[in-house]
C-alpha cells in the first residue's frame, strides 16, 4: 500500500527526474486499484475536538 496527498502530476516535484518518475508511476499503477479520496480529514476533526477538551 502506498498513500500520498500528492497527485501523480506533482510527483516530479519530489522525484526530480520526470522520466524516472513516469516509469515509477507506471510500474506502481500497473494492475493496481487507485482510490482517490476527497473531502475533509476525519483525523484533523478528531484532533481539533480533542484539543478543545484539553
Contact map, one row per residue, 1 for C-alpha under 8 A:
111000000000000000000000000000000000000000000000000000
111100000000000000000000000000000000000000000000000000
111110000000000000000000000000000000000000000000000000
011111100000000000000000000000000000000000000000000000
001111100000000000000000000000000000000000000000000000
000111111110000000000000000000000000000000000000000000
000111111110000000000000000000000000000000000000000000
000001111110000000000000100000000000000000000000000000
000001111111000000000000000000000000000000000000000000
000001111111110000000000000000000000000000000000000000
000001111111111000001000000000000000000000000000000000
000000001111111111001000000000000000000000000000000000
000000000111111100000000000000000000000000000000000000
000000000111111100000000000000000000000000000000000000
000000000011111111011000000000000000000000000000000000
000000000001111111001000000000000000000000000000000000
000000000001001111111000000000000000000000000000000000
000000000001001111111100000000000000000000000000000000
000000000000000011111110000000000000000000000000000000
000000000000001011111111000000000000000000000000000000
000000000011001111111111100000000000000000000000000000
000000000000000001111111110000000000000000000000000000
000000000000000000111111111000000000000000000000000000
000000000000000000011111111100000000000000000000000000
000000010000000000001111111110000000000000000000000000
000000000000000000000111111111000000000000000000000000
000000000000000000000011111111000000000000000000000000
000000000000000000000001111111010000000000000000000000
000000000000000000000000111111111100000000000000000000
000000000000000000000000011111110000000000000000000000
000000000000000000000000000011111000000000000000000000
000000000000000000000000000111111100000000000000000000
000000000000000000000000000010111110000000000000000000
000000000000000000000000000010011111000000000000000000
000000000000000000000000000000001111100000000000000000
000000000000000000000000000000000111110000000000000000
000000000000000000000000000000000011111000000000000000
000000000000000000000000000000000001111100000000000000
000000000000000000000000000000000000111110000000000000
000000000000000000000000000000000000011111000000000000
000000000000000000000000000000000000001111111000000000
000000000000000000000000000000000000000111111100000000
000000000000000000000000000000000000000011111110000000
000000000000000000000000000000000000000011111111000000
000000000000000000000000000000000000000011111111100000
000000000000000000000000000000000000000001111111110000
000000000000000000000000000000000000000000111111111000
000000000000000000000000000000000000000000011111111100
000000000000000000000000000000000000000000001111111110
000000000000000000000000000000000000000000000111111111
000000000000000000000000000000000000000000000011111111
000000000000000000000000000000000000000000000001111111
000000000000000000000000000000000000000000000000111111
000000000000000000000000000000000000000000000000011111
